[in-house]
């Protein structure tokens, strides 16, 4: 029956006039008829008549319904109102009984009967939410169908009635697993209702949100993934028009859809959106809805943490968990869903008990049972009860046939079966392989756990191979690992682990060509950890596991006769953290000429990422993600396919334009020096006397001895031990690395005009003084004739070939000015540096006061240094340096007001910077955890823009530093003014003078090094 607008308007006006006469029974009659005829506002006035009756001072207090059904309806409303105020469930039971009786006694033609059906439906649903009784849900569904059927087509209340029906069908599906009924409701009732014109915007939003939730449930528990796109679209529509009081529900449903799609597709964008829409939702709403939003937020944060490795997300998830615990304390504990939420936030032995309570509360067919059982299995394993855990996981896996539950349950079972036999658990033949295979088959290749389950499958296949030596098992394992490494939707960490395993298995099988393919994949993945969306600590932690892969990949490339590829792989996988910073500063001029709009947006994004230290984590993530998307779009053009990508060998070869570069690759496969020669060719020098354990032992002994000698109050014997250890180290480096390289270059061991040679060491070699390798007398009477690199070459270092190429492109400034930063006493417990004043006098004497800006003592602050550096091409730091081996990014220079750390330095944009002299301790010594990352002060200054950096490998003598500095600057001071054209030779000669005065004590003259062209 169509809506008659003339009729319902007439009924509504009659009701309004009756209220004006205070004839409330008559008003109720007319408003009921208006509502039954489709008037959009009549129901609100009826609600006021019923729900405000009895409040002091309200005009409706005088009204008493006269007919029995209406009187029962009014009494039911009062009982429900008292229940909401007190939480007394007996009052809720009374409201259900009164509503039920009002519907039974109301004749079919009574206008208010539609309202009575709606009221009964709602209180039954509320009681189901409170107590979880299936009978209430079944009855509520029956009433919901009748309440919808009695409304005429086009009635304003049909949207709301349809929404509540869909919500109830979803609740039944979750309790029983009956997907057909929910699917029928969505297709036959929910979707068609959206085509109805008119109706309140809030009701339409609520229906869209319910459909979003229903489709998400169907997609999550079945294999109907395409439903998720529709769910997300509906969710966004709902949030866009939802009123404030329903916003929490709409946001939660949308977020759940985004998480389901985001985890299935490995979409960080979806997870970011889910977190964004949920942030406000947890702070509003009642206890039930707030707890649901907190549960969803916790899931979104943990999924994103799994995908990206962000520690901040784990911390935020823990905060959401605490919020959820508090919300659960305020909520009713009667419903099984509360038990499920409690199990999600309870850990340890208590977590086992909470999961068991949740399982006991859930119906046997409930769709959440497999997830809760899997959670119980994990809780048992965490509590050290492995046998029980495996048995529960088996039961969980047996409960499922597909969907997300099949992935999670079998994934947990497979992981628990790994090594379970060592815990006395009987593992059935092929059981672990079956679990991981089922999980892999149940999830899409884009799923964020696909790499993990395919790696588990490979582990199971390899286990079977080692038991039976069936070569097909190993081939299948390699295929599974390859699929895991190539799983774009999975976390970089999981993919990198798979690639490393793939390389190892291929090596074990003797297939070095395939091992190289795997290693190349691993190096490419390693670069992803430089992503700007990660905090520096996250980046450092993530790189740890794959730090050796570039070196292993390079060794495999050498074995396969591809030294140029070896150079490319080392370049890609070294200094990942600094490379990400350089990419955010890359030249966009070529792109601007081709695509000015994208170039402008890239410039805007990187400017914000580089310069705004006030960005919160979510905004940084959003901008970093946009940067990735823009770069991907640019690379879609054939002309810019390599935009900001890893450089090819032809782009790196110019690094050797002025002399060979020796890249010393330390690998468990083979150690070798790759020589990049000025003619653009390469040569490989095998180093049979070098291996990883040996060089690690040398480096550790060397560092321990130097650290002991640098301690305040170190005895003469301790300092002597350090001196001899340095001698031992220099001799080891000469015999095993430097001499073989010189021999291959056919250079003499001594020259009056030594040629230039650049070193690019890797692994533990980065902390050792390669530039000074040689044999030197240890005492005045020692007849040893000195021989070594200082007599054969002018050595410099570079962290990467790209850095050297970049430095060569920029010209030296004419008549530069110098900023001198000098601090004798930090007044923070560091030793006083009396030689600082002598250095300043030498600078004044050699360069002239007109070229100097001096920040000394109290003026030597971080702010002052950052303010002055852009105005000077040269900088000289005479102060203490600080090295934090546990958190190298905190290392830096000690100034009056605190430390100027590496990140502070690297964040500077010094476009005209040329030369920095660091007369400070340990400014080119990085942390041993990530030796190939060059996390030290010298590298930070190179990143900031300095072409040349003179730095130190360890603590330097307060007497030696002024001598070297003075000799160095005298060499730079030409007839036309100071120039950096020959910085390396200037340092070479300055150190040579110091060595001539102290030939037996390399601890004085070895620390000084040059980094740059």
Secondary structure, 3 states (H helix, E strand, C coil): CCCCHHHHHHHHHHHHHHHHCCCHHHHHHHHHHHHHHCCCCHHHHHHHHHHCCCCCCCHHHHCCCCCHHHHHHHHHHHHHHHHHHHCCHHHHHHHHHHHHHHHHHCCCCCCCHHHHHHHHHHHHHHHHHHHCCHHHHHHHHHHHHHHHHCCCCCCCCHHHHHHHHHHHHHHHHHHHCCHHHHHHHHHHHHHHHCCCCCCCHHHHHHHHHHHHHHHHHHHHHCCCCCHHHHHHHHHHHHHHHCCHHHHHHHHHHHHHHHHHHHHHHCCHHHHHHHHHHHHCHHHCCCHHHHHHHHHHHHHHHHHHHHHHCCHHHHHHHHHHHHHHHHHHHHCCCCCHHHHHHHHHCCCHHHHHHHHHHHHHHCCCCCCCHHHHHHHHHHHHHHCCCHHHHHHHHHHHHHHCCCHHHHHHHHHHHHHHHCCHHHHCCCCCCCHHHHHHHHHHHHCCCCCCCHHHHHHHHHHHHHHHHHHHCCHHHHHHHHHHHHHHHCCCCCCHHHHHHHHHHHHHHHHHCCCHHHHHHHHHHHHHHHHHHHCCCCCHHHHHHHHHCCCCHHHHHHHHHHHCCCHHHHHHHHHHHCCHHHHHHHHCCCCCHHHHHHCHHHHHHHHHHHHHHHHCCCCCHHHHHHHHHHHHHHHHHHHCCHHHCCCCCCCCHHHHHHHHCCCCEEEEECCCCCCEEEEECCCCCEEEEECCCCCHHHHHHHHHHHHHHHHHHHCCCCCHHHHHHHHHHHHHHHHHHHHHHHHHHHHHHCCCCCCCCCEEEEEEECHHHHHCCHHHCEECCCCCCCCCCCEEHHHHEEEEECCCHHHHHHHHHCCCCCCCCEEEEECCCCCCCCCCCCCHHHHHHHHHHHHCHHHEEEEEHHHCCHHHHHHHHCCCCEEEEECCEECCCCCHHHCEEEECCEEEEHHHHHCCCCCCCCEEEEECCCCCCCCHHHHHHCCCHHHHHHHHCCCEEEEECCCCCHHHHHHHHHHHHHHHEECCEECCCCHHHHHHHHHHHHHHHCCCCHHHHCCEEEECC
